[in-house]
Amino acid sequence: MKSVVLIVSIFIFSSCEYREVKYSGLNDLVAGVQQVVLYDNGEFYLVLSLGGTEGTYEIKNDTVHLVYTDKPENWPDKLLITDNYFITINSNSSIKPIRIRR
């Protein structure tokens, strides 16, 4: 029995994907979260309230340019990085920027 548990544990741990985090931020809300995770391999994960998505990114100066795998409507194409926040930059100026604490 111990050998079966050991084999299953090795399989589970070896199949887990490990990505090192380069930058991250989180706002804990009453219902859901706002979260951004930028991985070292150029991938990102972004959650705004109740939904999340992922894709790839490129950092130019203090701006993160996002390319989504499947972009939700009205989500930002860019994030501004400051010392304390990630701030969403939307092409539609009527959408209020979101500040996610780093």
N, C-alpha and C positions, 0 to 999 in steps of 0.2 A: 504494500500500500504506500509506503514512504517513497518508493522509487517512482510510482505513478505520479504522486504529488510533485516530486522533484522535476520530473520530465515535463509535466504540464506547466509548472512555474517557469522553467527555462524557456519553454516555447512562448509563453505569454510575455515575459520580459524581453526576449529577443525580437519579438514581432512589434513591440511598441516603438512608435516613431519618436525620436528625440530631436528637437530643434532648439537651439540655444537662442534665448531672447536678447535682442540688442537694446530695444526701448519698449516700455510699456506704461500704460496709464489706466486708471479706473475711477469711475464715479459710481457709488452704490446708491441706487434710487429706491423708492418705496416699492415700485413694481418694475423689476428688471435692473439692468446696469447699462452704463456707457463704458466701453472698454476698447482700447487699442493695444495690440501686441505686434511689434515689428521684430521679426526673426532675423538672425544673422545671414540666413541663406537667401534673403530678398523677398520672402513671403510675409504677408500680414494677415491678421484676423481683426475684424472690426465689428463691435456690437453697439448698436444704438437702440436703447430701451429693450424691446423684447425680441429683436431679430439680429442675427449675425451673418457675416459673409467673409470671404477671404479672397486673396489674390496676390499680386506681386507689387512691389514698391521700388521707388528710386528716390534717394535723398539728394537734393540740390540745394546747397547752402542751408537755410533753415526751413525748407519746405519739403514735405514728403509728397511725392506724386504717386497716386494710387491707380492701379489697373486691376479691376475686379474680375473674378471668374464669372460671376453672375451679379451685375450691379442692380441693387434695388433703386426704385425711382426716388429722385431728389437726394441721394446720398452724395457726400462730398467727393470731389476728384483730388483734393489736396488737403493736407494738414500742415499747419504752421507749428513748428517746435519752438517753445520758449523754455526758460529755465524751470518753470513750474507747471506748464500746461501744454497739451496738444489742442489746437484751436482749428475747427473745421473751416474750410474755405469753399463756399458754394458758388457755382457760376450764376445761380439765381440769387440776386441780392435781397429778395424778399424773405429768404430763409435765414433765421437768426443763427449765428454761429454757436456751436457747442464747445464748451471748454471742459476738457477731460484732464483731471489732475494727474501729473506724472509721478 
